[in-house]
Amino acid sequence: SYSTTSVPIRVQVAHKTVPDEYLRLPFTCDLWGGSGVYFVPRRESKQLVFGSIDHKFETERADPDEFNAALDPDVKQTFLSALFHRLPGLPRSGQVTGFSSMYTVNQDDLH
């Protein structure tokens, strides 16, 4: 028999309202360098949803009974810096909001 170890992990995501020209972009994930930034246009809400697939952002163990659903300010800034690096023409103004979700991650098969 084979067993695995799965634990709840807190993953954070941000979103920002953007001009229409950015809503025509495809789903993009930056695998070059250390940021792992990804962004997904959401035409319905006129927003880019963005975060990172880098392992360092998928290691915070979560307690389901005391779960923090907010986007941490330092993580927001890190995500924004990576996003602006990939989209240098993106307007800096406007509110950035976000949230955290909890995922069960198999610790024996991390990427």
C-alpha positions in Angstrom: 0.0 0.0 0.0 1.1 3.5 -0.7 0.4 6.5 1.6 0.8 10.2 1.1 0.9 13.2 3.4 -1.5 15.9 2.6 -1.8 19.1 4.6 -3.9 22.3 4.3 -1.9 25.1 2.7 -2.8 28.8 2.5 -2.5 30.3 -1.1 -2.9 34.0 -1.7 -4.3 35.7 -4.9 -4.7 39.3 -5.9 -6.9 41.2 -8.4 -6.8 44.6 -9.9 -9.1 46.5 -12.3 -7.3 47.1 -15.6 -7.9 48.9 -18.9 -9.6 46.8 -21.7 -6.4 46.2 -23.6 -5.2 44.0 -20.8 -8.4 41.9 -20.8 -7.4 40.5 -24.2 -4.3 38.9 -22.9 -4.1 35.1 -22.6 -3.6 33.3 -19.3 0.1 33.9 -18.7 2.5 32.2 -16.3 6.1 33.3 -16.0 8.3 30.3 -15.6 11.5 32.3 -16.1 13.3 33.6 -13.0 12.0 33.3 -9.5 8.7 35.1 -9.5 6.4 32.5 -10.9 3.9 35.3 -11.5 0.7 34.4 -13.3 -2.2 36.5 -14.4 -5.6 35.7 -15.7 -7.8 38.3 -17.4 -11.4 38.3 -16.1 -13.4 40.2 -18.7 -16.7 40.1 -16.7 -15.1 42.0 -13.8 -12.6 43.9 -15.9 -9.8 42.6 -13.6 -6.6 40.7 -13.8 -6.3 37.9 -11.2 -2.7 37.3 -10.4 -0.5 35.4 -8.0 2.5 33.1 -8.1 3.1 29.4 -8.6 6.5 29.7 -7.0 6.9 27.1 -4.2 7.7 29.7 -1.6 4.1 30.9 -1.9 2.6 27.4 -1.4 4.3 26.4 1.9 2.3 28.2 4.6 0.4 25.6 6.5 -3.2 26.6 7.3 -5.3 25.9 10.4 -8.9 25.4 9.1 -10.2 26.6 12.5 -8.3 29.9 12.5 -7.9 30.6 8.8 -6.7 34.0 7.6 -8.6 34.7 4.3 -6.9 38.1 3.7 -4.1 39.0 1.2 -1.0 39.8 3.2 0.5 43.3 2.5 4.0 42.0 1.8 2.7 39.2 -0.5 0.6 41.8 -2.4 3.6 44.0 -2.9 5.7 41.0 -4.1 3.0 40.0 -6.6 2.6 43.5 -7.8 6.3 44.0 -8.4 6.4 40.8 -10.5 3.3 41.8 -12.4 4.6 45.2 -13.2 7.9 43.7 -14.3 6.0 41.5 -16.9 3.5 44.3 -17.8 5.5 47.5 -17.6 2.7 49.6 -19.2 0.1 48.5 -16.7 -1.2 51.5 -14.8 0.1 51.7 -11.2 -3.0 53.5 -9.9 -6.1 51.8 -8.6 -6.9 49.5 -5.8 -5.5 46.0 -5.5 -7.5 43.5 -3.4 -7.2 39.9 -2.8 -7.9 36.9 -0.7 -6.5 33.6 0.5 -7.7 30.1 -0.1 -6.9 26.8 1.5 -5.8 23.9 -0.6 -4.9 20.4 0.5 -1.4 19.8 -0.9 0.3 16.4 -1.2 3.7 17.0 0.5 5.2 14.0 -1.2 4.7 15.4 -4.7 5.6 19.1 -4.5 6.7 21.0 -7.6 
